[in-house]
Amino acid sequence: DAGVIQSPRHEVTEMGQEVTLRCKPISGHNSLFWYRQTMMRGLELLIYFNNNVPIDDSGMPEDRFSAKMPNASFSTLKIQPSEPRDSAVYFCASKKTVDNEAFFGQGTRLTVV
Amino acid sequence: GESVGLHLPTLSVQEGDNSIINCAYSNSASDYFIWYKQESGKGPQFIIDIRSNMDKRQGQRVTVLLNKTVKHLSLQIAATQPGDSAVYFCAENSFGYGQNFVFGPGTRLSVLP
């Protein structure tokens, strides 16, 4: 298995633009997580899905952030409009609900200028 | 909210020596803990886990110790190798709180030749 696949690996955008981050979880995994990592705040859970349904989005910082999981093999995290303080590395992770180990993707480094 | 760990310390060890990485947690309701390893430019990778009904668990070259009395975790790496250089995170979860793992800020381990 190729693992969790995220795209793009790097994204540089101007303030105010829409940004869409993409994630393909490991086949057979039914839980999917979006995390944000910054030096100041470390790793923070933004939202997680179980069987494509959002379960907990309390970590989503603002209404500018939205996440979707239209099917078991694809999820997006969208920021509209983007701001410089959104600059961070965004990770997607997946696991089987019954398992404890989550597998992380390589992350998307987002820079908003 | 509850937090795990307080700072991002750096630990430098000589190749071949044993390493001990520490983590403090504050949520007394946490009953499950994971150690993750994050290499530069990669996502976190599962190392070992422990439930609160245990105080020690061993893996290959790694041992996790849990002291619930003082809410402290440690990760011991035997015969540290250059490939062990990374940032190590502890993460806690209380099953009653779903899938939201709280990550500490991490410890950077540098292995000296």
Interface residues (C-beta under 8 A of the other chain):
Chain A: V4 S31 F33 G42 L43 E44 L45 Y48 N50 I55 D56 G59 F91 A93 N100 E101 A102 F103 F104 G105 Q106 G107
Chain B: Y32 I34 G41 K42 G43 P44 Q45 F46 D49 F89 A91 G98 Q99 N100 F101 F103 G104 P105 G106
